[in-house]
Amino acid sequence: MVEDRQIFEPPEIFNLADYYLDQRITEGRGERTALRLPDREVTYREVQRLAHHFGHALQRLQVRQEERVLIALPDSAEFVGALFGILKIGAVVVMVNPQLKPAEIAALYDYTRPRCLIVHHSVVASFRQAVAAEDNRWLVVGGPEDTPSSFAALRDGASDEFETAATHRDDAAIWLFSGGTTGRPKAVVQSHRSFANTTELYAKQALGYHEDDITLSVPKLYFGYATGSNLLFPFSVGASAALFPEHPTPEIVFDQIAKHRPTILINVPTLVNRMVADPTAATRDLSSIRFATSAGEALPVPLYHRWKETFGVELLDGLGTAEMWHIFVSNLPGAVRPGTLGQVIPGFEIRVRDENGQDVADGEVGRMWVRGDSRATCYWQNMAKTQEALRGEWFVGGDLISRDADGFVTYCGRSDDVLKVGGKWLVPQEVESCLLRHPAVKECAVVGCEDEQGLMKPYAFVMPKERTSTLEEDLRQFALERLQAYKHPRRVVLLDDFPRTHLGKIDRGKLKTMV
């Protein structure tokens, strides 16, 4: 009930740079390790000094409060310093994947209209090819230090002190991009209040982050899931985050675990699958990890059990959205029910409703409605979508869920992914979970495609561990023997790899064009 919601109410004048960073210094934690990097450790006081230098550099470029600043940096101390430096001057953070192609960069630049771009020297050529911006709009990190746009030049002589802007708790703080699996990403405008609210309710109260934790993340910091779990959440309690710039592979992640001995691992199903399939998995020591989280994609039940049996580490599946910033329903340590997303985090409220907005009975599938004080302000330049999805206190997205009598939530796919085959509803995740039980399947996705008669049928796209001449038919029969006949894939397409979205999810829209 609404009356039972836990409320986190920040003061009216509220800035995330103070909440996550400056308060750690005030508490006497300035010399604690904040960041664990490949070549060194960085204290909270050093992060604060770096943030102040970024603040001064941005002011020299005449960036003003409420203007947007784009970050395209690898996971590093500079990423963290830039993020807090932007917040300190009261500007708005826009994080993007630094490996974007020029056409994607140009589209995002035109859409977000940033006052300044903070770009790593290793990718600045791609960004300059895509963006015709004046020199006073660039802040280049690394590389030659004698150019006017280099961070080293613009921070030269800057004070180690900086006065944090007096932002309002409802001012825009960070733009996130919706993580849908089709279409152009939409910018979700989130406030200072939202990030602190989820930190208090999910990170501190539900998961119990504490100052002795060490976090390590598979997704990179530009992805909102990692921004929270591997930066903001540990910083809120004086813990430390391990960062590495490389693309995550099982070998790299295993090596980072051995090096830093994290207590919390932030993961996604794709890497969960690759880690358990790695030939060295049985020899890897993950005993330092008290729990791992999984989000971003559905976690199949067979994959959960393979992970638990291989590593002995609890894996907490959960669901979050950019529109509600981060996770609001999750399995929790000691209370995991495989195949479900767990229960709603106290402080949030979920309803399962039909297309008319009426609550459905326990166990029935409906559209997810969620409310809480982490709700976004709007979708940038998209009033129609804003009005459709943000209804009063509620966010109404495209996720379909069911909830049992104990309050455990099961994910049933996206409303635009669920198929009607022969007049019956089909949830692709059920077929995917079945196929993943086959020993030859490394990764798979099921989407709806029209057959020769124009009828919607399930097609399976599979990345195999090894190919055989009969594998496509073997997989069709494997599913047919275990599922109702209408659910089995009418065709199996073998792929060497999947097309992916800007957040690394399987791009289901592109799969539909590949048949």
Summary of the structure (lengths in Angstrom):
residues: 515
radius of gyration: 23.0
end to end distance: 47.1
largest distance: 71.3
contacts: 1762
relative contact order: 0.09
helix: 33%
strand: 26%
